[in-house]
Amino acid sequence: MTDIDETYASLRDAYAERRPASRAAYARARRWLPGGETRSVTHYGPFPAAILRGHAATLTDADGIEYLDLVNNYTSLVHGNAHPRIVEAVQSAVAEGSAFAAVHPTQLDLAEEIAERVESIELVRFTNSGSEASALAARIARQATGRRALIVASEGYHGGVPPFSDADEPDVIRVPFGDDAALAEALTTDVAAVFLEPFLGAGGVIPAPDGYLAAAQLAAHRVGALFVLDEVQALRNHPHGTQAALGLSPDLTLMAKIIGGGLAIGAVGGRAGLMELTAATRPGHLSHAGTFNGHVAAAAAGLASLRMLDAQAIALLNGRAEALADAVAAEATTAGADAVMTRAGSILNLHPVVDGATVTDAGAHAAWRGALHLALMGSGVYTTPRGMINLSTALTDADMARVVEAYGEALAKVGPAA
Ligand SMILES: Cc1ncc(COP(=O)(O)O)c(C=O)c1O
C-alpha cells in the first residue's frame, strides 16, 4: 500500500468507529434501496453519514455528530437549511393546498422574479428538476430548428435523464470544454443547439476560458443553432445570472437548485418566440406535461430564497469564497499537500496538484480525494466526496474561520496526492 492508501484506510476505520448509527442506517438502506441510496452521488465509502436534520449551517447525523454544511444539497440551499422565511413560505403554501391542476399566482410571482433578474428571459416554463429542464430545452431546440444534433461539453453536466444522461446518447456531440476549434468543427447545419455551463460544475468547478462562451454563442448563431446556457448552478453567482457577468444573451437558460429554495424544481426560460412553442394555445404545440410542474410549495420556497439573494448577499458570498480559496491554498502550502481550490462565485472545488498540474478529474487520485473527504468529516465539515463545496448565507465569519482550520488539519493528515 502507498502512503495515501494507508492514510485513507485508517481514516475509513476511524470514521466507521465513530458512526455505529450511520452504519446501521446504511445496512437498512441496502435492504430497500439498490446500493443503499437513491441518488448515485450521495454514496461514499465506507458508508455515508445518515443526516437526520439541518438547521442554518449545521447538519446533525444519526450518531449526533454535527457538521458545518458546505454541501448545501449540491448548491441548492443558498441560505442554508430550514431558513425561517423559507419554512414559513412553504408552510403557508401547503396549508392552502399543495399543488393544483391549475396556474397559481405564486408560480407567476416566481416566473416574474426570474424574468426580472435575467434579461434574456421573457417567458418561463417550470419543471421538477434541472434534468427535466435540460430535456425540455432539447425538445424546444429540436422543434424550433427542425434539426436533431446537440453539442455539449465532454466534461459538462446537464442532468441525469436523456438526452444528456449517458455518454453514448444518439445525436449528442461532445467537445472538450473551452476548445474553440473543436466546437467550430462540430458546428454544422445539423446542429439544433449548443448546451454549455458558464463553468464546469460537476466537472470540477472550472470557469470557461475568457471569451469562450461569447464566441460559442456567436458560432452557434452563425449556423442557425440555438445557444443554451445552463445556469442551474451558476445563477447564484450574479444578481442577473452569470450570463450578465459574461455579456451573454442565450436563447434559452436552464435553471434549478436555488429557484426552488431547497424544494424540487427546474425551469427553462428564454425568448418568447421559442418558449411559445410549448404554448397550449398554439396548434401543434410541443406538449410539456408534469403533474408537479411549478409545484406551489417549491415556487413559494424559491421566491423567498431568490428575494433574499440580493446583490449584497451575492457579493458577500463571492467575497467569502475568494478569501476561502486563498486561505486553503496557504494551508495546503503549510501542510506540504499540493492542492488548489478552483472557484466560480461561491462554488469551489479542491483539487490535487501533481507534477505541477491541477488534476480536475475526480476519478484520478481517488484515494486522496476520499481521504480528504473523511478527514474533513472528522473535523466537522461536511463536503462532497469529489471536493466540491459551496457557501450559504447561513455561514458566519466564525464558521468560515473554522472551515479554514479544518482544511488545514485535513491537508496535514492527508499530505500530497503523489
Ligand atoms: C449544471 C447542471 N445542470 C443540470 C443539473 C441537473 O439538475 P437536477 O439535479 O435538479 O436534475 C445539475 C445538477 O447538479 C447541474 O449541476
PDBQT file of the ligand as one rigid body, heavy atoms in Angstrom, charges set to zero:
ROOT
HETATM    1  C1  LIG A 501     -25.204  22.389 -14.380  1.00  0.00    +0.000 C 
HETATM    2  C2  LIG A 501     -26.287  21.413 -14.030  1.00  0.00    +0.000 A 
HETATM    3  N1  LIG A 501     -27.278  21.193 -14.902  1.00  0.00    +0.000 NA
HETATM    4  C3  LIG A 501     -28.294  20.363 -14.609  1.00  0.00    +0.000 A 
HETATM    5  C4  LIG A 501     -28.327  19.683 -13.417  1.00  0.00    +0.000 A 
HETATM    6  C5  LIG A 501     -29.460  18.755 -13.114  1.00  0.00    +0.000 C 
HETATM    7  O1  LIG A 501     -30.294  19.307 -12.133  1.00  0.00    +0.000 OA
HETATM    8  P1  LIG A 501     -31.166  18.365 -11.191  1.00  0.00    +0.000 P 
HETATM    9  O2  LIG A 501     -30.237  17.626 -10.280  1.00  0.00    +0.000 OA
HETATM   10  O3  LIG A 501     -32.102  19.307 -10.488  1.00  0.00    +0.000 OA
HETATM   11  O4  LIG A 501     -31.918  17.426 -12.092  1.00  0.00    +0.000 OA
HETATM   12  C6  LIG A 501     -27.325  19.884 -12.465  1.00  0.00    +0.000 A 
HETATM   13  C7  LIG A 501     -27.346  19.179 -11.177  1.00  0.00    +0.000 C 
HETATM   14  O5  LIG A 501     -26.398  19.123 -10.448  1.00  0.00    +0.000 OA
HETATM   15  C8  LIG A 501     -26.260  20.769 -12.793  1.00  0.00    +0.000 A 
HETATM   16  O6  LIG A 501     -25.252  20.977 -11.931  1.00  0.00    +0.000 OA
ENDROOT
TORSDOF 0
